[in-house]
Amino acid sequence: MLRKITDFLSNGGYATWFQSLIVVVSVVVAVYAIKESDTNVAVSNTVELAQKYFTDKPTLASASLRLRIAQYQAVQEAKKKIADYDQTADANLDRLFKAARPLVVKQISETKSLLDDYRSVDDFFSGVLVCVKNSVCDQTISVKLLGWEMLGFYNAACSYMEWSGREYKYDEDSPRYVAYLVDFAGYKDANKQYFCRDQLVRHLLGTD
């Protein structure tokens, strides 16, 4: 464990990651500050988070959309790179997505604006996950208001999320997102709903 911590602290990405962590911790502290047992309060907390996501300026929803557009562009670029690609022979898009995932990692890691978008949205949804896990936010309402948005963000950024987890010795984000999306939101269709599928398969098999 000490070796992992030492490796993490010595990594060049630590300072940036630590700044993001401070934001997440701030969200968690704020969540605990308003914690109540009343269901109405939990619902209210969830609605307020959703309002923050959609209405704060600049909107987190816009940041998420930019990441989703970038992912779509990466998929189109990957299609061009595969010689004689035939989508009818790749019904579940496994071959195409496998080729596209490294391009998504490259896009986010090398484009400051996309990296900033990723950190902002990831910080927000990390706060939502903590809020729901601790019953400070209402699980059902969080799914209704933010579940589809979280899936869209996860698909757009999961390649980078998993790569950075391995790179910085912190690989808990992807499993947390998938657990929420599968167990709470009910998104289980690997072929139709997920751009990254390995973590989903591990979760469904109970091996994550």
N, C-alpha and C positions, 0 to 999 in steps of 0.2 A: 504494500500500500504506500509506504514512504517513497519507494522508487517511482510509483505512478505520479505522486504529488510533485516530486522533484522534476520529473520529465515535463509535467504540465506547466509548472512555473517557469521552466527554462525555455518554453516554446515562445517563438516570436509573436504568436497570436494571443498570448495570455492577456496583455494589457487591454486589448479590444474586447476580448471575451469577458474580462473582469468588469469592464464598464457596463456591459449588457447585464451581467449578473446583478450589479447594484440596482439596475432598474427593476429586475424581477423581484429582488428582495424588497424593494420599496413597495411594489404592488402587493406582495404577501403581507407586509406589515400593515398596509392600509386595509387589507381584507380582514385581518384579525382585529383591527381596531373597531370595525363595525359589526363584528360577529354577534349574531343573535340566534336564539333557538326558534323564533317565530318564523313560520313558513313564509308569511307575507314579506318579511324583511329579506329572506333569501331570494324571493322572486324579484323584489325591488332592486337588490344588489345586481342580479343578473341583467335586468332591463337596463340599469345604468351602465353596465359594462358594454352591452350591445350598442347603446347610444354613443358611448365613447368610440367604439369601433367604426360606426357609420357616420358620425357627425363631427367629431373633433377635427380641427383643421391644423395641418393637412390630414386627411382621413387615412386611417389604417386600411380601410377597404380599398382605397386607391393604390396603396403600396402593395397590397396583396394582388390586386389585379395586374399591376406591372410585372410582378413575378410570374403570374400565370401566363401572361402574354409572352414573356421571355422564354418560358418553358415550351410554349407552343412553337415559337420560332426555332428553338433547338431541335424539336422533333422534326420540323420541316427540313432543317439543315441535315439532320441525320439521314433522312430519306434520300436526299441527293447523294450522300456519300456511299450508300449501299448500292453496289453495282446490280443493275437489273432487278431492283426491289419490286416484289409483287405482293401487294397487300392481301390478295385473295389467298396466298399461300402462308400468310402470317395472321391468321384470323384473330388471335388474341394480342397481336402487336408485340409479342415478346421480343422478337428480333429487333424491331424498330426501337422500342423503348430501351433495350440494352445498349444500342448504339447511341441513343440520345442522352442517357443519364450522365456520361462523362462531359458532354457538351454543356449541360445545365450547371454542373460543378464549375466548369471553366468560366461560364458566363457570370455566375454570382461572385465567385472568388476574385475575378479580375475587373469587375465593374462596380465602382464604389457606390453608385446610386442604388444598384440592386442589393449590394451587401448591406447598406443602410436600411433599405426596405425590409430585407430579411430579418435583421436584428430587431427592428421596431415591432414587426408583426409577431415574431417568435416570442419576444418579451411579453407582449400582450396575451397571446394564447397560453403561454406558460403560467401567467397569472390566473387565467380562466381555469386551467386544469387544477391548480392548487385550490382555487376558490370552490370548485365543484367537489373535489376530493374531500374537503373539510366541511362540506355541507353549509358553507357560507353562501354559496350560490345554488340556485335551484337547478338540479340536473336536467329535468324535462324541459324547462324553459331555455336553458343554455343550448340544448340540442335544437330546439325549434328556431331560435334566433341566430345561433352561431355555428351549429353543427356543419352545415353545408359549406360555410365560409372556411371553417377549419380544415375540412377535407380538401377544398380548393387550394388553400395555402400549403397543406402537407404535400399534395401532389406536385405543386410548383417547386417546392424547396427540399423535398425529401432526399434527393440525391446529394445536395450540398450538406444537409443536416447529418446524414450518415457518414459522409466523407469527413466532415469537420469533427464528428464524434470520434472517429478513428484517429484522426490527425492529432487532436488535442487530448486524447485519452479520456474522453467524456462522451459515452455513447448511450445515455439514458433518454434523450429527447424522443427519438423515433419510437421506441417501445411505449412511451407515455402517450404520445399522440395516437398510435394505433390502438392502444387499450381503450381510450376514450371513444374513438371512432367506431370500433367494433362493439364494445360492451355497452356503451351508452347510446350511441347514435344508430347502431345497427347496420353500419356500412361494411359488408362482408364480401362483396363480389370483387374478387381480385382482378378478373379480366376486364370488367367494365368500370370499376371505380378507383383503381389504384395504378399510379405510375411506377411506384416502387412496390415490389410484391414480396420480397424475401421476408421482411419483418412481419408482414401480415400472415404469411404462411407459418412462421414460427409461433406467432401468437395463437393462431387457430389450433395448432398442434400442441400448444402448451409447452413449447421448448424455448421461449424467449426469456 
